[in-house]
């Protein structure tokens, strides 16, 4: 999934790119839901999502199940 967005292999993607990906998977969040999700992933709040941030967020969620 990450490589699908990060086609130029920068190692990160923007909130806009992430929102576009969600829409490609038919996931439509309202503004509040989207920014809540971003705040959970973008731990350093720099406005970009790195592979490590996304991976750590997903693993953390899985371990809480």
Backbone bond lengths (Angstrom), bond angles and torsions (degrees), N, CA, C in turn:
res aa  C-N    CA-C-N  psi(-1)  N-CA   C-N-CA  omega(-1)  CA-C   N-CA-C  phi
1 X - - - 1.440 - - 1.531 110.72 -
2 X 1.326 115.78 -45.58 1.462 119.16 -177.42 1.520 110.65 -60.66
3 X 1.315 117.52 -43.50 1.464 120.64 -178.18 1.522 111.85 -67.64
4 X 1.335 116.77 -25.58 1.464 119.80 177.77 1.527 110.47 -63.82
5 X 1.331 116.89 -37.77 1.465 120.41 179.15 1.519 110.62 -82.43
6 X 1.309 115.67 -44.63 1.464 121.72 -174.47 1.530 109.99 -85.63
7 X 1.308 116.05 61.65 1.455 120.92 -175.51 1.520 113.19 -67.10
8 X 1.326 117.53 -26.68 1.467 119.50 178.40 1.528 111.50 -91.95
9 X 1.318 116.35 6.64 1.471 124.63 173.38 1.531 113.09 56.32
10 X 1.321 115.79 47.12 1.462 120.84 177.04 1.527 111.83 -81.90
11 X 1.326 116.92 -19.16 1.455 120.52 -178.66 1.519 113.08 92.33
12 X 1.321 116.27 5.93 1.461 120.95 178.07 1.521 109.12 -157.42
13 X 1.320 115.44 168.13 1.450 120.39 171.56 1.517 109.13 -145.29
14 X 1.302 115.44 163.23 1.457 121.15 -175.50 1.523 110.48 -88.12
15 X 1.331 114.96 168.26 1.457 120.41 175.96 1.526 110.42 -61.04
16 X 1.313 116.73 -36.58 1.468 120.69 179.58 1.522 110.14 -64.30
17 X 1.324 116.67 -45.03 1.462 120.38 178.48 1.530 110.97 -62.73
18 X 1.335 116.97 -39.51 1.457 121.14 179.22 1.528 110.51 -65.17
19 X 1.309 117.21 -42.03 1.455 120.99 177.79 1.532 110.88 -62.73
20 X 1.319 117.12 -39.33 1.461 120.97 177.05 1.524 110.90 -62.97
21 X 1.323 116.55 -39.78 1.462 120.10 178.34 1.530 110.85 -63.75
22 X 1.317 115.97 -45.47 1.463 119.12 178.67 1.523 110.59 -56.69
23 X 1.311 116.89 -43.23 1.462 121.10 -179.83 1.528 111.52 -65.51
24 X 1.334 117.02 -34.44 1.469 120.02 176.72 1.523 111.01 -62.58
25 X 1.326 116.56 -31.36 1.458 121.74 177.60 1.529 111.63 -92.40
26 X 1.332 115.86 14.32 1.456 123.44 178.32 1.532 112.31 60.55
27 X 1.335 115.34 37.30 1.457 122.22 174.70 1.518 106.87 -107.88
28 X 1.311 115.29 110.76 1.466 120.98 -176.48 1.521 108.37 -114.83
29 X 1.309 116.22 112.26 1.453 122.11 179.55 1.518 109.58 -107.54
30 X 1.327 115.66 146.96 1.455 116.85 172.93 1.534 107.98 -75.62
31 X 1.303 116.64 172.96 1.467 120.58 -174.09 1.526 111.96 -59.57
32 X 1.319 116.59 -42.82 1.462 120.56 179.95 1.534 111.27 -63.20
33 X 1.313 117.20 -45.62 1.465 121.53 179.60 1.525 110.78 -62.59
34 X 1.335 115.86 -43.00 1.460 119.92 -178.46 1.527 110.83 -63.37
35 X 1.322 117.50 -47.27 1.458 119.32 -178.00 1.522 112.13 -70.33
36 X 1.319 117.15 -27.79 1.468 119.61 173.22 1.535 109.74 -66.23
37 X 1.312 116.38 -44.99 1.464 120.96 178.10 1.524 110.85 -61.11
38 X 1.315 116.87 -45.46 1.467 121.21 179.37 1.526 110.50 -60.44
39 X 1.323 117.41 -42.58 1.467 119.89 -178.81 1.515 111.69 -65.29
40 X 1.330 117.35 -27.62 1.462 120.97 176.44 1.530 111.48 -74.33
41 X 1.313 117.18 -30.65 1.470 121.13 -177.19 1.523 111.54 -90.07
42 X 1.317 116.97 -48.21 1.470 122.79 -174.31 1.533 109.66 -83.02
43 X 1.316 115.51 77.90 1.470 121.44 -172.73 1.528 113.20 -62.68
44 X 1.316 118.89 -33.86 1.467 119.67 -179.84 1.535 112.25 -90.85
45 X 1.338 115.94 1.78 1.465 122.89 175.15 1.530 113.81 52.30
46 X 1.330 115.90 41.19 1.462 119.20 178.89 1.529 113.02 -96.44
47 X 1.327 116.62 1.61 1.459 119.88 175.31 1.514 114.93 88.39
48 X 1.327 117.21 -1.62 1.456 119.88 175.33 1.524 108.57 -124.12
49 X 1.315 115.10 152.18 1.458 121.14 -178.86 1.521 108.65 -111.00
50 X 1.310 115.77 118.83 1.460 119.80 179.09 1.526 109.52 -93.48
51 X 1.310 115.00 164.19 1.456 120.01 176.69 1.522 110.10 -57.59
52 X 1.334 117.33 -45.07 1.461 120.92 -178.88 1.527 111.91 -61.22
53 X 1.323 117.38 -41.85 1.461 120.35 179.03 1.524 111.16 -63.21
54 X 1.321 116.39 -44.90 1.455 120.21 179.95 1.526 110.61 -65.60
55 X 1.311 116.35 -45.99 1.467 121.28 179.56 1.527 110.87 -60.01
56 X 1.327 116.97 -49.16 1.464 120.82 -178.64 1.523 111.28 -62.86
57 X 1.308 117.63 -37.22 1.459 121.37 178.17 1.527 110.79 -65.21
58 X 1.317 116.55 -44.38 1.460 120.05 179.92 1.525 111.65 -66.43
59 X 1.325 117.71 -42.30 1.461 121.37 179.83 1.524 110.07 -65.27
60 X 1.313 117.05 -42.76 1.470 120.74 178.47 1.518 110.64 -59.23
61 X 1.324 117.07 -44.28 1.462 120.81 179.15 1.529 111.16 -64.29
62 X 1.319 116.74 -41.69 1.460 120.20 179.84 1.527 112.18 -64.63
63 X 1.307 116.94 -38.39 1.458 120.28 -178.44 1.522 112.17 -71.11
64 X 1.319 117.53 -19.81 1.463 121.22 179.46 1.518 112.70 -84.22
65 X 1.311 117.02 -10.06 1.472 121.16 -178.34 1.512 110.07 -75.41
